[in-house]
Amino acid sequence: GLEQGTLAFGEKHGLTLYNLARLGALMQILGRYSEAEELSIQNLNLSIETYGEKHRSTIEAKYYLAILRLAQGQLEQAEQMLNDCLTDYYAIIEGDHSFIYEAKTALAELYIAKGQLEQGQQLAEQTIDEAQQLWGSSHPKILSLTLVLADSFYQQGKTSQALVSYRSILNLLDNTVSTFREQAYGANLGLAKTYVSNQQ
């Protein structure tokens, strides 16, 4: 557990910081945002003290806090943090790391949440093209991005494009060994809503 890791390794050890991040993510999933925020901020501050502001671990700690801000509806703060993460990450690694695609997916979701639907669509399409060149068409990150893209089509009233995207997710899921319940649920729900919209 976190307390055992802290006692064994110290609060600035990599394993302690990893456990802080995991626990913060769990609290967010459970909807316990105040606890998630406390843990995420602690993780970010300790990462800065341990590694510095431009280290990969610190950037990822900032990303997890940005995702929490997005979930809390603090969109302006989340957008600034996500853009900072991408800028810092591009500066220290090659641009094909999976973290970059996670951050871009979150940023596309944020644009859609702000009502900037075309901007969200364009970012999702661009990121899907880049990710497919790197991993192929059936990687889990492609599924997440395609779901974001489908939602942007749906909210813009582009129902025929939304149907194609939702169906492509379900087809991809049929061809994967593992099941990705979140993407499957989102695609089926989106497909159902789009059918209803077409019939009205």
N, C-alpha and C positions, 0 to 999 in steps of 0.2 A: 504494500500500500504506500501511499504518499508519505505518511509519517515515518514508516520504517525506512523508506528510501532516504528521507531527509536526515534521519539519525545516522544511517550507515555511511552516506556519501557527502552530506552537507547540502545546504539549500541551493548552491550554485553549480552542483554537479549536473552533467547532461541528463542523467537518468531522472533526477528530481524534476528538472524542467520539463522533460518529456511527460512525466506523470501529471504535472500541473496542467499541461496542455490537454491531455486526455481527460482529466477530471473536469476541466472547464467545458470541453466539448460535450461531455455527458450531461452536465448541468444544463447546458443549452438545449440539448435534445429533450430533456425532461421539462423544459419550460421554466426552469429555476434561474431566471436571467440575472438576478442580483448576485447570486452565488457564482454564476458563470462569469459575470463581469469582474468580480473580485479576484477570482483565480486567473483570468486572462490578463488583467492588468498586472498582477503579481508576476506572472510568467514573463510578460514583456519587460517589466522593470529589471527583473533578475537577469534576463537575457542581455539587456543593454549593459548591465554592470559586469557580466561575465565575459561577453564576446565583443561588445561594442555595437554601435547602431547599424553598421553596414554588413554585419555577419548574416549568413544564411539563416541561422536559428532565430536571430532577432527579427529578421524580415518575416519569417513564417509565424512568429509569435504575434507580430502586428497584423498579419493576415487573419489569424484566428479571431483577434479582437474586432477586426473590420467585419467579419462574417457575423459576429454577435451584434454589432451595431446595425447591420442590415436587417437581421431578424427583429431587432427592437424598433425598426422603422426610422432610425437616425441616418437618413439616406445621405445627407450632405457630408457628414463626418465619415461615413463608410466609403463614399466615393473618393474622398481625398486620401484616405488610408490605402485603399486598393491601388490607386494610381501611384502613390508613393512606393508601395510594395513592388509594383511592376518596374518602376524606374530603377529602384535599388537592385532588384534581382537581375535585370538585364545587364547591370553594370558589373556584376561579379561572376556570372556564369554564361554559358552558351544559351541561346534562346530556345532550346528545344526541351528544357526541363519540364516535367509534368506539372510542377507547381504553377508555372506561368499560365497553363491552360485552365487550372482551377481558378486562379485569380481572374482571368478573362471571362470565364463562365459566370463568376459572381458579379463581375462588373456589368455584363450583359443583362443579368437578372435585375440588377439595380436600376439600369436605364429603363427597363420595362416597368418596374415598380414606380419610377418617377413619371411614367407616361411618355418617355422618350422612345417610342416603339420602333421607329425606323433606325435609330442609333443602336438600340439593342439588337435588332435584326441584323444590321450590317456587321456588328462586332461578332455576333454568333456565327454568321456565315463565313466571315474571314477566319475565325478561329477553328471552325470545323475543317476548312480547307487545309490549314496548316497542320492540324492534328492528324488528319487522314494521311497526309504525306509522311508523317512520322510513324504512325502506328497502324495504319490501315483503317478500314471502315467499321470494324466491330469492337473497337476498344471501348471500355466503360465510359471514358471521358467523352467519346463521340456521342454516346447515348445521352449524357447529361446536357451537352451542348445542343443536340438536336431537339431535346425537350424544351429548352429555353427558346430556340428558334420557332418551334411549333406554337408555343404560347404567344410569342410576339405576333405571328401571323394571325392567330385566332383573335387577339385583342384589336388588331387592325382591321378585322372583318375580311381578311384574305382566307376565306374558309377552304377553298380548293387547295391552296398551298399548305394550310394547316393539316388537312386530311392526309396529304402526301407525307408530311413530316411525322405525324403521329403513327401512321401505318409503317413507316420506315423503322421507327423505334421498335415497334412490336415484331417486325420481321427480323431485325437485328437480334432481339432477345431470343427468338426461336433458334438462332444460329450460335448462341453462346452456351458454354458449358454451365456457367453459374447463372443464377437468377438475380436480377437487380430489381428488387421489389419497388423501390421508390420510383425508378424510371417506368416500370411496367404500370404501376398505379397511375402515375401522372399521364402517361400516354393513353391509357384506357379511358380515364376521366376526360381528357381533352378530346378524344375521338367522339365520345358520347355527346359532349357539349356541342361539338361542331356539327354532328348529325342533326341535333335538335335545332341549331341555328339555321341550317340549310332548309329545314322543313317549315320554318315560320314565314 
